[in-house]
Amino acid sequence: MNRRNFISTSTGVALAVATPERRGRLGGAVSGVATARATPVLRDARVKALALRAVDAAQRAGAHYADVRMTYSITELNTVTLGLSVRALVDGYWGWAARPDLTEDAGPWAAREAVRLAKYNATNGQPRQVDLGTIPVVQDGVWTTPIQIDPFEVALEEIYDWQEGLKGYIQDLAGSRGDLQTSTAGGGTGSNLGPPSRKQERVFASTEGSYLTQTVYTTNAECRFRYRGLEGDIRLHGEAQAGWEYVINQPWEELIRQEMDRIDDEIARYGKLPHRPLSIDRYDIVCPAELMADLLNATLGYATELDRALMYEAEASGTSYLGPDPFTYLGTAVASPLVTVTADRSTPQGLATVQWDDDGVVPEDFTLVKDGVLVDYQTTREQAAWLALWYQRRGKPIRSHGCAAASDALNPSMQHQPNLTLQPGKEDLGLEDLVAGLEHGLVITDYPRVGVDFQHLNGEIYQDSSGFHAFEVRRGKRVARVGLGMQMMFRAPELWKGILAIGGPKSVERGFTGESKKGEEVLFSGESRITIYSIAAVPAAIRQVAVVNLPRTR
């Protein structure tokens, strides 16, 4: 693929490139495993033997339950990370230990260390019970992200050449329309598709007898560029669990042309509207799907993490306004009756999609908010029993939703967010239909940022360095431009209960990425523990949002 024909979908080049020097160490029992980027590393009999030795060592050391996780992670830029960890349960307390290598002694060492820490915690803590329930034992389970083209079998030269082709197409098309200044997000020129593909192989083994391997591919097809001097970025697509086909099969020419047509039409229709300052006040606002996805993530998404609601994250990443007693909120209205929020780890191409979570559980699709009422929290295998009374009242089984996750084996498994969806309404409404229904208010057109406090209760919608724009609306018509420097303040309960109208099925937008940050800094990377997941959302109209820090007329 090149600048002239980047839009073609030829897949003739499929070269395997040798793996670079690893950050971790492959040695001992598994030395010499895999020399090609596309070759599975952890689906090797010696890796399974290492995992089973770690399980056996944990049992011999006195663990009542233990599981082993191993990961091999590689990016298109050839950054490689290895990890092995063991989690052990003794007398109601957990211990965890990790190693950044897969050498012969790594598994038994981590197992003994995890049991030692669990015993120490049990000796120094109050009596405690952990109910893990029962899950099916799966021996030699295998799952791989469904892909058509392995991005690690595509030559790096082809990927970079394709990106240059997309850059050239955007610039040429913009130039043909008289815009010679079009650039990518963040300055410079051309397309922005980074970061590149990632692959992670995962192994899970437990004292209950399960042995699971999964291979997860993540590919980024996000394209951002600027057109007609707009300060905000134009965003097309995003990250997905998919192969290289996710990039090359997009109808890029059509998508880019449609986006430029939309901007040209907006400038023609609204470009001559006056800039008008607003009074500091409350306004009904219409938010695009991307902003609603960010609001969902920052508020209800984080707030329905059960460990966060129960204050277990109070000294780390924060708490939840839907706590500290979940039973106070379950069965009560937390949003407008128009709002339904669902969660899953099964959405095709979803960033949190897996066959088994990090507890070895098959995740289930579930509902968090139904017609405005909170009906559930996100749970792991241990946490499901914490809501036993609620599930028993509703006649539902007590089982994990499958939300145990970690970025890799060098991080302990914790409850992280699954894929989230703000479900569409029954009426087939789009963004412009919601604008037409405003008597007086604002419509946000360029995507701003969302910030919240440690409870995910109080927040603001604000501009970053690129700014964002909005229009004042009267009787369903845009009458003035506002936005630069504008901020909006909200409290999550009032925000969600103030939903006036919501987009319909045709207005659903997918491919937004959320990040779940949990725990304190990790030992090896010095970074907080982060996982990613996909969010789907629809536009919505919200009642009486406070507008502050208003811009002045230009």
FIGUGU-80494 format. One record per residue (C-alpha): x, y, z. Coordinates in Angstrom, 3 decimals. Layout:
<sites>
SITE_X_Y_Z .
...
</sites>
This chain:
<sites>
SITE_0.000_0.000_0.000 .
SITE_1.236_3.476_-0.723 .
SITE_0.209_7.080_-1.026 .
SITE_-1.502_6.452_-4.351 .
SITE_-3.541_3.401_-3.472 .
SITE_-3.770_3.238_0.322 .
SITE_-7.482_2.606_0.126 .
SITE_-7.010_-0.778_-1.557 .
SITE_-7.291_-3.830_0.668 .
SITE_-4.447_-5.930_-0.674 .
SITE_-3.044_-8.325_1.920 .
SITE_-0.228_-9.866_-0.075 .
SITE_2.538_-8.883_2.353 .
SITE_2.683_-11.030_5.487 .
SITE_6.210_-11.096_6.887 .
SITE_7.150_-12.383_10.326 .
SITE_9.777_-10.199_11.992 .
SITE_12.096_-11.626_14.644 .
SITE_11.334_-10.663_18.214 .
SITE_13.669_-8.094_19.781 .
SITE_15.525_-8.397_23.037 .
SITE_12.869_-8.816_25.701 .
SITE_12.316_-6.630_28.728 .
SITE_11.708_-9.796_30.707 .
SITE_13.676_-13.037_30.453 .
SITE_12.758_-16.267_28.681 .
SITE_14.962_-18.968_30.114 .
SITE_15.182_-22.321_31.842 .
SITE_12.055_-24.329_31.211 .
SITE_10.849_-22.201_28.314 .
SITE_14.055_-20.902_26.725 .
SITE_13.999_-20.737_22.956 .
SITE_10.212_-20.484_22.707 .
SITE_9.162_-18.569_19.582 .
SITE_11.394_-16.438_17.437 .
SITE_8.659_-14.903_15.258 .
SITE_6.387_-12.044_16.251 .
SITE_3.298_-13.937_15.074 .
SITE_4.129_-17.198_16.874 .
SITE_2.263_-17.894_20.143 .
SITE_4.759_-17.915_22.997 .
SITE_2.667_-19.123_25.923 .
SITE_0.907_-21.994_24.123 .
SITE_3.833_-24.232_24.847 .
SITE_3.909_-27.417_26.922 .
SITE_6.788_-26.044_29.005 .
SITE_4.729_-22.970_29.907 .
SITE_1.875_-25.188_31.099 .
SITE_4.322_-27.261_33.146 .
SITE_5.654_-24.061_34.747 .
SITE_2.106_-22.927_35.629 .
SITE_1.191_-26.296_37.141 .
SITE_4.388_-26.343_39.209 .
SITE_3.425_-22.949_40.606 .
SITE_-0.075_-24.210_41.457 .
SITE_1.410_-27.280_43.167 .
SITE_3.913_-25.143_45.101 .
SITE_1.098_-22.915_46.388 .
SITE_-0.900_-25.919_47.600 .
SITE_2.137_-27.472_49.281 .
SITE_2.831_-24.147_51.032 .
SITE_-0.690_-24.156_52.520 .
SITE_-2.932_-22.185_50.152 .
SITE_-6.631_-22.967_50.380 .
SITE_-6.974_-21.605_46.847 .
SITE_-4.454_-20.192_44.389 .
SITE_-4.294_-19.102_40.774 .
SITE_-1.431_-18.360_38.423 .
SITE_-1.422_-15.801_35.612 .
SITE_1.207_-15.340_32.928 .
SITE_1.293_-12.747_30.150 .
SITE_3.423_-12.076_27.094 .
SITE_2.708_-8.607_25.687 .
SITE_4.120_-7.124_22.486 .
SITE_3.397_-3.940_20.529 .
SITE_3.924_-3.147_16.860 .
SITE_6.963_-1.150_17.979 .
SITE_8.471_-4.380_19.368 .
SITE_8.166_-3.477_23.036 .
SITE_7.871_-6.802_24.867 .
SITE_6.863_-7.472_28.472 .
SITE_6.752_-10.801_30.281 .
SITE_5.004_-11.435_33.564 .
SITE_4.097_-14.205_35.997 .
SITE_2.115_-13.817_39.197 .
SITE_0.495_-16.005_41.823 .
SITE_-2.447_-15.124_44.036 .
SITE_-3.006_-17.269_47.129 .
SITE_-5.847_-17.425_49.677 .
SITE_-5.184_-18.510_53.274 .
SITE_-7.746_-18.193_56.092 .
SITE_-9.707_-15.481_54.288 .
SITE_-6.704_-13.361_53.298 .
SITE_-4.949_-12.930_49.975 .
SITE_-1.266_-12.808_49.170 .
SITE_0.157_-11.902_45.763 .
SITE_3.618_-12.030_44.233 .
SITE_4.971_-11.453_40.721 .
SITE_8.085_-11.960_38.614 .
SITE_9.006_-10.285_35.274 .
SITE_10.344_-13.564_33.853 .
SITE_9.271_-17.123_33.061 .
SITE_12.352_-18.955_34.293 .
SITE_12.102_-22.389_35.842 .
SITE_12.087_-21.160_39.436 .
SITE_9.814_-18.135_38.845 .
SITE_6.495_-19.931_39.397 .
SITE_7.377_-21.844_42.590 .
SITE_9.074_-18.764_44.059 .
SITE_6.041_-16.556_43.399 .
SITE_3.723_-19.228_44.804 .
SITE_5.643_-19.583_48.057 .
SITE_5.929_-15.796_48.418 .
SITE_2.194_-15.291_47.813 .
SITE_1.331_-17.891_50.456 .
SITE_3.801_-16.350_52.912 .
SITE_2.157_-12.933_52.483 .
SITE_-1.346_-14.402_52.795 .
SITE_-0.392_-16.126_56.058 .
SITE_1.126_-12.920_57.372 .
SITE_-2.064_-11.008_56.550 .
SITE_-4.229_-13.698_58.153 .
SITE_-2.108_-13.692_61.318 .
SITE_-2.330_-9.926_61.692 .
SITE_-5.906_-9.362_60.520 .
SITE_-9.377_-9.892_61.911 .
SITE_-11.130_-13.229_61.165 .
SITE_-12.428_-13.079_57.626 .
SITE_-14.206_-15.411_55.222 .
SITE_-14.044_-15.394_51.426 .
SITE_-16.820_-17.078_49.452 .
SITE_-15.693_-17.707_45.892 .
SITE_-18.724_-19.779_45.004 .
SITE_-18.223_-22.475_42.388 .
SITE_-17.402_-22.138_38.708 .
SITE_-17.012_-24.763_35.977 .
SITE_-13.525_-26.218_35.662 .
SITE_-12.160_-25.805_32.133 .
SITE_-9.113_-27.830_31.207 .
SITE_-7.057_-26.617_28.254 .
SITE_-9.465_-23.825_27.281 .
SITE_-8.269_-21.750_24.310 .
SITE_-9.632_-18.465_22.908 .
SITE_-8.299_-15.870_20.473 .
SITE_-9.703_-12.524_19.356 .
SITE_-11.434_-13.208_16.023 .
SITE_-9.215_-11.605_13.382 .
SITE_-8.720_-11.909_9.631 .
SITE_-5.237_-10.412_9.293 .
SITE_-2.678_-10.753_12.073 .
SITE_-1.145_-7.255_12.360 .
SITE_2.105_-8.869_13.504 .
SITE_2.389_-10.625_10.149 .
SITE_2.154_-7.303_8.272 .
SITE_5.468_-5.632_7.478 .
SITE_6.059_-2.448_9.455 .
SITE_7.000_-0.759_6.174 .
SITE_3.525_-1.494_4.842 .
SITE_1.855_-0.052_7.921 .
SITE_3.903_3.153_7.835 .
SITE_3.427_3.502_4.069 .
SITE_-0.317_3.117_4.520 .
SITE_-0.328_5.855_7.146 .
SITE_1.554_8.150_4.794 .
SITE_-1.024_7.382_2.121 .
SITE_-3.861_8.381_4.429 .
SITE_-1.993_11.558_5.341 .
SITE_-1.602_12.447_1.696 .
SITE_-5.247_11.755_0.891 .
SITE_-6.479_14.054_3.670 .
SITE_-4.162_16.865_2.608 .
SITE_-4.944_16.472_-1.100 .
SITE_-8.702_16.416_-0.537 .
SITE_-8.544_19.440_1.750 .
SITE_-6.331_21.266_-0.745 .
SITE_-8.797_20.585_-3.546 .
SITE_-11.412_22.350_-1.398 .
SITE_-9.216_25.385_-0.896 .
SITE_-7.931_24.485_2.595 .
SITE_-4.140_24.335_2.485 .
SITE_-3.664_24.271_6.275 .
SITE_-5.296_20.956_7.185 .
SITE_-3.215_19.030_9.729 .
SITE_-3.387_16.127_12.125 .
SITE_-4.230_16.405_15.778 .
SITE_-1.454_17.898_17.818 .
SITE_0.141_19.814_14.980 .
SITE_2.029_18.610_11.940 .
SITE_0.346_17.252_8.862 .
SITE_-1.416_14.091_7.763 .
SITE_-3.167_11.256_9.567 .
SITE_-2.848_10.193_13.165 .
SITE_-3.472_6.458_13.629 .
SITE_-1.395_5.771_16.728 .
SITE_-0.789_3.960_18.903 .
SITE_-0.172_0.834_16.812 .
SITE_-1.348_-2.746_17.328 .
SITE_-0.828_-4.723_20.517 .
SITE_-1.001_-8.441_21.229 .
SITE_-1.167_-10.123_24.610 .
SITE_-1.062_-13.831_25.323 .
SITE_-2.551_-14.811_28.672 .
SITE_-2.418_-17.980_30.768 .
SITE_-4.598_-18.758_33.770 .
SITE_-4.267_-21.847_35.987 .
SITE_-5.916_-22.569_39.333 .
SITE_-5.885_-25.105_42.134 .
SITE_-9.424_-26.005_41.073 .
SITE_-8.057_-27.530_37.878 .
SITE_-8.681_-24.908_35.196 .
SITE_-6.003_-24.126_32.603 .
SITE_-6.853_-21.389_30.119 .
SITE_-4.969_-19.568_27.359 .
SITE_-6.182_-16.478_25.545 .
SITE_-4.662_-14.247_22.865 .
SITE_-6.018_-10.714_22.634 .
SITE_-5.307_-8.394_19.705 .
SITE_-5.939_-4.638_19.897 .
SITE_-5.676_-2.457_16.792 .
SITE_-6.064_1.311_16.586 .
SITE_-7.885_2.788_13.588 .
SITE_-8.398_6.208_15.116 .
SITE_-7.871_9.036_12.661 .
SITE_-7.788_12.636_13.872 .
SITE_-7.262_15.690_11.707 .
SITE_-8.150_19.383_11.608 .
SITE_-9.989_21.112_8.803 .
SITE_-10.947_24.709_7.977 .
SITE_-9.000_26.032_10.955 .
SITE_-11.302_24.397_13.513 .
SITE_-9.618_24.224_16.895 .
SITE_-11.205_20.876_17.732 .
SITE_-10.101_17.584_16.183 .
SITE_-12.125_15.505_13.761 .
SITE_-12.225_11.946_15.049 .
SITE_-12.959_8.859_12.968 .
SITE_-13.101_5.415_14.604 .
SITE_-10.958_4.278_17.512 .
SITE_-9.357_1.222_19.111 .
SITE_-10.900_-2.217_18.810 .
SITE_-10.117_-5.840_19.464 .
SITE_-9.425_-6.746_15.853 .
SITE_-6.701_-7.366_13.322 .
SITE_-5.179_-5.224_10.600 .
SITE_-8.396_-5.642_8.599 .
SITE_-10.051_-3.209_11.033 .
SITE_-7.824_-0.492_9.586 .
SITE_-7.742_-1.306_5.883 .
SITE_-11.419_-2.262_5.536 .
SITE_-12.723_1.106_6.697 .
SITE_-14.243_3.177_3.853 .
SITE_-11.769_5.953_4.567 .
SITE_-12.322_7.979_1.390 .
SITE_-16.070_8.115_2.012 .
SITE_-15.737_8.812_5.747 .
SITE_-13.240_11.643_5.322 .
SITE_-15.219_13.188_2.473 .
SITE_-18.456_13.020_4.494 .
SITE_-16.786_14.645_7.490 .
SITE_-15.408_17.484_5.378 .
SITE_-18.845_17.899_3.746 .
SITE_-20.413_18.145_7.207 .
SITE_-17.971_20.828_8.292 .
SITE_-18.377_22.796_5.071 .
SITE_-22.160_22.654_5.492 .
SITE_-21.926_23.759_9.130 .
SITE_-19.692_26.690_8.201 .
SITE_-22.041_27.719_5.394 .
SITE_-25.098_27.544_7.623 .
SITE_-23.720_28.844_10.907 .
SITE_-20.350_30.453_10.171 .
SITE_-21.799_33.964_10.037 .
SITE_-23.713_33.675_13.299 .
SITE_-22.582_36.251_15.873 .
SITE_-20.457_35.391_18.881 .
SITE_-22.625_36.099_21.883 .
SITE_-21.647_36.029_25.579 .
SITE_-24.008_34.197_27.907 .
SITE_-25.081_35.064_31.411 .
SITE_-23.818_32.801_34.160 .
SITE_-26.875_30.613_34.504 .
SITE_-28.299_27.148_33.993 .
SITE_-29.139_25.966_30.486 .
SITE_-30.649_22.922_28.870 .
SITE_-27.867_21.382_26.785 .
SITE_-27.634_18.845_23.972 .
SITE_-24.539_16.631_24.144 .
SITE_-23.120_14.538_21.272 .
SITE_-22.627_10.792_21.751 .
SITE_-18.883_11.119_22.404 .
SITE_-19.453_13.498_25.312 .
SITE_-22.193_11.229_26.723 .
SITE_-19.753_8.305_26.549 .
SITE_-17.219_10.297_28.574 .
SITE_-19.874_11.345_31.111 .
SITE_-21.018_7.733_31.468 .
SITE_-17.465_6.560_31.998 .
SITE_-16.577_9.279_34.531 .
SITE_-19.718_8.927_36.661 .
SITE_-21.925_5.816_36.528 .
SITE_-19.144_3.677_35.073 .
SITE_-16.738_4.264_37.943 .
SITE_-19.437_4.654_40.596 .
SITE_-20.847_1.151_40.002 .
SITE_-17.517_-0.562_40.716 .
SITE_-18.440_-2.473_43.873 .
SITE_-15.040_-2.301_45.563 .
SITE_-14.964_1.447_44.962 .
SITE_-18.484_1.839_46.387 .
SITE_-17.418_-0.087_49.511 .
SITE_-14.435_2.280_50.053 .
SITE_-11.715_-0.265_49.213 .
SITE_-10.198_2.261_46.796 .
SITE_-10.407_5.193_49.228 .
SITE_-6.621_5.407_49.648 .
SITE_-5.905_4.786_45.977 .
SITE_-8.049_5.816_43.003 .
SITE_-11.088_7.147_44.873 .
SITE_-14.537_6.172_46.094 .
SITE_-18.101_6.268_44.720 .
SITE_-21.136_8.436_45.274 .
SITE_-23.152_5.184_45.127 .
SITE_-21.646_3.990_48.421 .
SITE_-20.521_3.173_51.044 .
SITE_-23.665_1.016_51.488 .
SITE_-24.725_-0.367_48.088 .
SITE_-28.017_-1.660_49.527 .
SITE_-29.044_1.946_50.140 .
SITE_-28.926_2.633_46.409 .
SITE_-29.921_-0.661_44.792 .
SITE_-33.524_-0.472_43.639 .
SITE_-33.600_3.343_43.756 .
SITE_-33.684_5.909_40.957 .
SITE_-30.232_7.209_40.024 .
SITE_-31.168_8.562_36.580 .
SITE_-34.065_9.562_34.372 .
SITE_-36.451_6.728_33.354 .
SITE_-35.022_7.229_29.852 .
SITE_-31.618_5.918_30.964 .
SITE_-30.580_2.273_30.720 .
SITE_-26.923_1.280_31.046 .
SITE_-25.691_-2.221_30.228 .
SITE_-22.305_-3.902_30.601 .
SITE_-20.620_-6.874_28.969 .
SITE_-17.353_-8.497_27.996 .
SITE_-18.772_-10.066_24.845 .
SITE_-19.291_-7.182_22.383 .
SITE_-17.539_-8.020_19.111 .
SITE_-14.348_-5.934_18.899 .
SITE_-14.933_-4.586_22.435 .
SITE_-11.701_-3.720_24.225 .
SITE_-12.752_-5.579_27.394 .
SITE_-14.082_-8.623_25.518 .
SITE_-12.705_-11.995_26.661 .
SITE_-13.821_-15.597_26.965 .
SITE_-12.673_-15.817_30.592 .
SITE_-11.876_-13.051_33.058 .
SITE_-8.844_-13.043_35.361 .
SITE_-10.733_-15.204_37.881 .
SITE_-11.291_-17.869_35.225 .
SITE_-14.986_-16.899_35.016 .
SITE_-17.000_-16.736_31.794 .
SITE_-18.363_-13.141_31.953 .
SITE_-22.071_-12.474_31.547 .
SITE_-23.933_-9.553_30.001 .
SITE_-25.732_-7.576_32.704 .
SITE_-27.645_-4.380_33.361 .
SITE_-26.410_-1.710_35.767 .
SITE_-29.225_0.836_35.404 .
SITE_-32.677_-0.142_34.128 .
SITE_-35.119_2.655_33.240 .
SITE_-33.265_4.956_35.622 .
SITE_-33.119_2.483_38.544 .
SITE_-29.808_1.078_39.833 .
SITE_-30.136_-2.717_39.642 .
SITE_-26.558_-3.984_39.949 .
SITE_-22.858_-3.282_40.456 .
SITE_-19.793_-4.589_38.672 .
SITE_-18.444_-7.679_40.460 .
SITE_-15.662_-10.258_40.541 .
SITE_-15.843_-13.812_41.864 .
SITE_-15.203_-12.786_45.462 .
SITE_-17.436_-9.708_45.295 .
SITE_-20.583_-11.491_44.068 .
SITE_-21.233_-12.846_47.565 .
SITE_-21.160_-9.306_48.952 .
SITE_-24.477_-8.671_47.162 .
SITE_-26.020_-12.048_48.024 .
SITE_-29.052_-10.539_49.816 .
SITE_-29.897_-8.370_46.808 .
SITE_-29.636_-11.243_44.353 .
SITE_-31.686_-13.546_46.595 .
SITE_-34.484_-10.987_46.850 .
SITE_-34.613_-10.757_43.069 .
SITE_-34.430_-14.504_42.565 .
SITE_-31.112_-14.241_40.733 .
SITE_-28.112_-16.566_41.076 .
SITE_-25.149_-15.363_43.111 .
SITE_-22.398_-15.318_40.505 .
SITE_-19.611_-13.067_39.309 .
SITE_-20.264_-10.788_36.353 .
SITE_-16.714_-11.548_35.222 .
SITE_-15.146_-8.135_35.837 .
SITE_-11.765_-9.332_37.166 .
SITE_-8.980_-7.879_35.028 .
SITE_-5.436_-6.550_34.980 .
SITE_-3.266_-4.912_32.357 .
SITE_-0.827_-7.834_32.602 .
SITE_0.451_-10.440_35.053 .
SITE_2.758_-7.884_36.699 .
SITE_-0.377_-6.283_38.140 .
SITE_-2.762_-7.998_40.565 .
SITE_-6.198_-8.834_39.242 .
SITE_-8.819_-6.351_40.448 .
SITE_-12.366_-5.385_39.528 .
SITE_-12.186_-3.253_36.384 .
SITE_-14.862_-1.848_34.128 .
SITE_-16.302_-3.999_31.322 .
SITE_-17.599_-2.637_28.008 .
SITE_-20.383_-0.108_28.707 .
SITE_-23.409_0.963_26.652 .
SITE_-25.780_3.874_27.152 .
SITE_-28.764_2.256_25.483 .
SITE_-30.759_4.206_22.857 .
SITE_-34.290_5.373_23.456 .
SITE_-37.356_4.035_21.661 .
SITE_-37.897_7.136_19.535 .
SITE_-35.681_7.440_16.477 .
SITE_-34.072_10.749_17.470 .
SITE_-30.713_12.086_16.349 .
SITE_-28.637_15.029_17.515 .
SITE_-30.479_17.536_15.307 .
SITE_-33.856_16.246_16.509 .
SITE_-32.759_16.919_20.082 .
SITE_-31.660_20.430_19.092 .
SITE_-35.037_21.047_17.444 .
SITE_-36.711_20.225_20.747 .
SITE_-34.840_22.917_22.720 .
SITE_-36.790_26.055_23.611 .
SITE_-33.656_27.783_24.887 .
SITE_-30.307_26.160_25.548 .
SITE_-26.977_25.091_24.108 .
SITE_-25.729_22.401_21.773 .
SITE_-22.108_21.301_22.086 .
SITE_-20.532_20.543_18.729 .
SITE_-16.837_19.978_19.427 .
SITE_-15.771_17.495_22.034 .
SITE_-14.616_18.972_25.388 .
SITE_-13.127_17.157_28.388 .
SITE_-14.791_15.817_31.512 .
SITE_-13.232_15.967_34.979 .
SITE_-14.640_14.601_38.249 .
SITE_-13.722_14.462_41.915 .
SITE_-12.584_11.356_43.836 .
SITE_-16.211_10.291_44.460 .
SITE_-17.147_10.702_40.785 .
SITE_-19.912_12.927_42.112 .
SITE_-19.005_16.518_41.217 .
SITE_-17.644_17.266_37.786 .
SITE_-17.000_19.777_35.058 .
SITE_-17.156_19.860_31.284 .
SITE_-14.240_22.012_30.205 .
SITE_-12.040_22.872_27.267 .
SITE_-8.537_21.543_26.795 .
SITE_-5.836_23.251_24.743 .
SITE_-7.846_22.752_21.538 .
SITE_-10.977_24.388_22.936 .
SITE_-14.546_23.409_22.201 .
SITE_-17.491_25.108_20.597 .
SITE_-21.187_25.374_21.274 .
SITE_-24.177_27.178_19.829 .
SITE_-26.922_29.007_21.637 .
SITE_-30.298_27.611_20.585 .
SITE_-33.678_29.340_20.671 .
SITE_-36.883_27.652_19.576 .
SITE_-34.944_24.798_18.044 .
SITE_-32.631_27.005_15.938 .
SITE_-28.967_27.932_16.382 .
SITE_-28.812_31.691_16.869 .
SITE_-25.267_32.413_18.108 .
SITE_-21.836_30.902_18.651 .
SITE_-20.456_30.478_22.166 .
SITE_-17.871_28.257_23.733 .
SITE_-14.224_29.280_23.957 .
SITE_-13.349_29.365_27.646 .
SITE_-16.769_28.064_28.703 .
SITE_-17.096_25.527_31.506 .
SITE_-20.069_23.575_32.782 .
SITE_-20.447_22.242_36.304 .
SITE_-22.570_19.265_37.347 .
SITE_-23.395_16.774_40.072 .
SITE_-23.790_13.255_38.724 .
SITE_-27.223_12.454_40.257 .
SITE_-28.808_15.661_38.937 .
SITE_-27.090_15.235_35.561 .
SITE_-28.504_11.764_34.952 .
SITE_-31.911_12.493_36.465 .
SITE_-32.054_15.578_34.260 .
SITE_-32.041_13.662_30.956 .
SITE_-34.871_15.211_28.906 .
SITE_-34.525_13.163_25.731 .
SITE_-32.156_10.554_24.377 .
SITE_-31.035_9.484_20.920 .
SITE_-32.601_6.535_19.165 .
SITE_-31.143_3.346_17.651 .
SITE_-29.743_5.068_14.554 .
SITE_-27.800_7.563_16.680 .
SITE_-25.699_4.953_18.520 .
SITE_-21.966_5.584_18.158 .
SITE_-19.388_2.965_19.111 .
SITE_-15.642_2.784_19.410 .
SITE_-15.081_5.167_22.324 .
SITE_-12.340_4.061_24.705 .
SITE_-12.491_4.188_28.486 .
SITE_-9.656_3.666_30.983 .
SITE_-10.098_2.079_34.389 .
SITE_-7.434_3.073_36.895 .
SITE_-7.256_1.135_40.161 .
SITE_-4.903_0.619_43.078 .
SITE_-1.603_2.192_44.018 .
SITE_1.526_2.373_41.883 .
SITE_2.821_-0.996_40.746 .
SITE_6.200_-2.435_41.579 .
SITE_7.774_-2.806_38.156 .
SITE_6.384_0.034_36.043 .
SITE_5.744_2.770_38.612 .
SITE_2.363_3.417_36.989 .
SITE_-1.175_2.981_38.250 .
SITE_-2.993_-0.146_37.164 .
SITE_-4.972_0.635_34.017 .
SITE_-7.222_-1.439_31.783 .
SITE_-9.192_-0.319_28.730 .
SITE_-12.729_-1.024_27.576 .
SITE_-15.167_0.121_24.899 .
SITE_-18.095_2.494_25.344 .
SITE_-21.124_2.950_23.101 .
SITE_-23.468_5.898_23.588 .
SITE_-26.152_8.111_22.068 .
SITE_-26.648_11.897_22.124 .
SITE_-28.872_13.309_24.858 .
SITE_-30.556_16.503_26.025 .
SITE_-29.951_17.397_29.681 .
SITE_-31.935_19.817_31.844 .
SITE_-30.444_22.909_33.490 .
SITE_-26.679_22.433_33.537 .
SITE_-24.698_25.244_35.197 .
SITE_-22.518_27.343_32.857 .
SITE_-19.593_29.259_34.381 .
SITE_-16.300_30.923_33.354 .
SITE_-17.889_32.398_30.286 .
SITE_-15.901_33.674_27.302 .
SITE_-16.039_37.264_26.167 .
SITE_-17.116_38.370_22.734 .
SITE_-14.255_38.190_20.233 .
</sites>
